[in-house]
Amino acid sequence: MAFLSDTIARIKPSPTVAVTTLAQELKAAGHDVIGLGAGEPDFDTPDHIKAAAIAAINAGKTKYTAPDGMPELKRAICDKFLRENGLTYTPKQVTISGGGKQVLFNALIATLNVGDEVIIPAPYWVSYPDMVLMAGGTPVPVLTSVASRFKMTADQLEAAITPKTKWLIFNSPSNPTGAGYTRDELKALTDVLMRHPHVWVMTDDMYEHLAYDGFEFCTPAQIEPGLYDRTLTVNGVSKAYAMTGWRIGYAGGPEHLITGMRKVQSQSTSNPCTISQWAAVEALNGPQGFLKDNVTLFRRRRDLVVEQLNAIEGVTCPVPEGAFYVYPDISGLIGKTSPGGTLIDTDETFAKALLEETGAAVVFGAAFGLSPNFRISYATSDDLLAEACQRIRKFCAALT
Ligand SMILES: Cc1ncc(COP(=O)(O)O)c(C=O)c1O
């Protein structure tokens, strides 16, 4: 009999981590590799945030805190929700974890029973379905397409809801497509949810601050206050404040749900790193001006990548509203053969041949539940991006 549990047998390791690791290994072996897989800003945490962490260490603020976070950070999070999202949460309605990932995991563990269904628009962030499986639930992917700019429609949501549906996981702007739902598009979805009072919404707002061309970020409980009592609003400091390694994510939601999530955390990891919590207080309460500069930088890179990709025959790349990803469709390349002799029959073989023959490391679409596509993270320098796009263009042009 297998020693590892059935639960672990059901899930797969993160493909994005696998691509990043392979790219690092090839680089270490002397290959000329450009990694376009990592989902994190390529610049450093701002100095004022680092200084807050150093001050916390020097002041001896290095002990345990309450399992789901310290009051100072909960206060800063309540203020943030009110200031930026028009949402009123009390500290008892807020939980803080080791990254947005742990927040989502705690919520699913705290709420799912075997057979409960979770609707996940595809393409999706790689961890959602596996987390649902780990928690005993059943992921229900809803396939979108390049034609709908990778957004789920109200009709699709309506059709996916069953009596067993417990959650909709909603992510806008999205990883991996960068797609952002407008106020009207989101309202169409929340109208559907209002007709199904047993369905809750877990909204992953991690890319809130990375939105371009005046795109107005909005979150479900703000658009439809009637959903406030069944919404978990998840966010974190990782992407906006270049703090991926600090591991702080948080959520606001109904108190009974937050209490359940605290129970999970108190019996697993306890409080998120105390020093990181002090850094997050500074991130949320401190100056926010640099966020605009980051948006300007990422927008320039987005435009560069989209333009280059759309110039390739057989590739279609919508202009994303936010995040730092593009998710081109490569239907027009399937069935061709690479210069190195690989038959491109899937997006996985495309990504593998591209890496082996050009050194450009992208993540294949199947990892995110929609093919044939690939994901580029453009959170890398302009020069490297331009070089990577050149290699991709040359590679695609040489396919026969
Ligand atoms: C959509 C989405 N949600 C959550 C996370 C996790 O963020 P954190 O690093 O705070 O755990 C990521 C990170 O890639 C993400 O892309």
The ligand as an SDF file (V2000), in Angstrom:
LIG
                    3D

 16 16  0  0  0  0  0  0  0  0999 V2000
   -3.5530   35.0980   -8.2760 C   0  0  0  0  0  0  0  0  0  0  0  0
   -2.6160   34.8520   -7.1580 C   0  0  0  0  0  0  0  0  0  0  0  0
   -3.1080   34.6600   -5.9310 N   0  0  0  0  0  0  0  0  0  0  0  0
   -2.3210   34.4250   -4.8880 C   0  0  0  0  0  0  0  0  0  0  0  0
   -0.9490   34.3850   -5.0240 C   0  0  0  0  0  0  0  0  0  0  0  0
   -0.1080   34.1090   -3.8210 C   0  0  0  0  0  0  0  0  0  0  0  0
    0.4780   35.2250   -3.3170 O   0  0  0  0  0  0  0  0  0  0  0  0
    1.4210   35.1470   -2.0330 P   0  0  0  0  0  0  0  0  0  0  0  0
    2.8190   35.2060   -2.5350 O   0  0  0  0  0  0  0  0  0  0  0  0
    1.0320   36.3320   -1.2100 O   0  0  0  0  0  0  0  0  0  0  0  0
    1.1360   33.8630   -1.3330 O   0  0  0  0  0  0  0  0  0  0  0  0
   -0.3830   34.5550   -6.2840 C   0  0  0  0  0  0  0  0  0  0  0  0
    1.0740   34.4440   -6.4700 C   0  0  0  0  0  0  0  0  0  0  0  0
    1.5790   34.1590   -7.5240 O   0  0  0  0  0  0  0  0  0  0  0  0
   -1.2360   34.8110   -7.3710 C   0  0  0  0  0  0  0  0  0  0  0  0
   -0.7520   34.9930   -8.6040 O   0  0  0  0  0  0  0  0  0  0  0  0
  1  2  1  0
  2  3  1  0
  2 15  2  0
  3  4  2  0
  4  5  1  0
  5  6  1  0
  5 12  2  0
  6  7  1  0
  7  8  1  0
  8  9  2  0
  8 10  1  0
  8 11  1  0
 12 13  1  0
 12 15  1  0
 13 14  2  0
 15 16  1  0
M  END
$$$$
